[in-house]
């Protein structure tokens, strides 16, 4: 496994253990008054990025706490955010390409909600009840997200879209993900 990928996996696991959930990445600044553009991997964007919410920006292996002054939704994945007390482009330009997080406890969720970072190391179970493998990572593929699954019997890592066609159930208590397919699908 290459060193960058391994470091990325360790960081995702560490952030999950530290009670932080990745919401997205600051991809650019917006105008001159300290706004940033965030590509998000979250549902309920309006709730996650509403006024007075506390977020954390990862920079130089440290988490910088910021408070949202205002935000506006541009698309289903893009939100423009203005942080309190950061009023000039110079205040936020260094945040470009840095990840944004929220504390788990600050998120209201339904029973069926989960974050991709929470399912790292979950067992993957096929529709026949057999363990197929284990979730090792997740990726934004543009229109959808995907899991990297380390297969048990072949030790290969396969990439599977996180869509209802394949993912039947995510059980947070048992730490399992049940698929609509079995291991023969990967042969």
Number of C-alpha atoms within 10 A of each C-alpha: 5 6 8 9 11 12 11 12 17 13 13 21 19 13 17 20 12 11 13 22 24 25 24 21 22 25 17 19 22 17 11 14 15 20 24 25 22 27 21 22 21 18 13 11 19 13 12 18 26 16 17 13 16 18 24 20 21 18 15 8 8 9 14 13 13 18 19 17 18 16 19 15 15 12 10 13 16 19 20 20 24 24 22 14 12 16 14 13 16 13 15 21 17 13 19 16 15 16 20 25 21 21 17 15 10 12 11 11 11 7 8 9 11 14 15 21 21 19 23 21 17 19 21 25 23 22 16 13 11 12 19 24 25 22 22 20 24 21 16 13 9 9 6 11 16 18 21 19 24 21 18 14 10 11 10 12 17 15 17 16 17 18 11 10 10 16 19 16 14 18 15 15 6 9 14 19 21 22 22 14 17 18 19 8 7 13 5
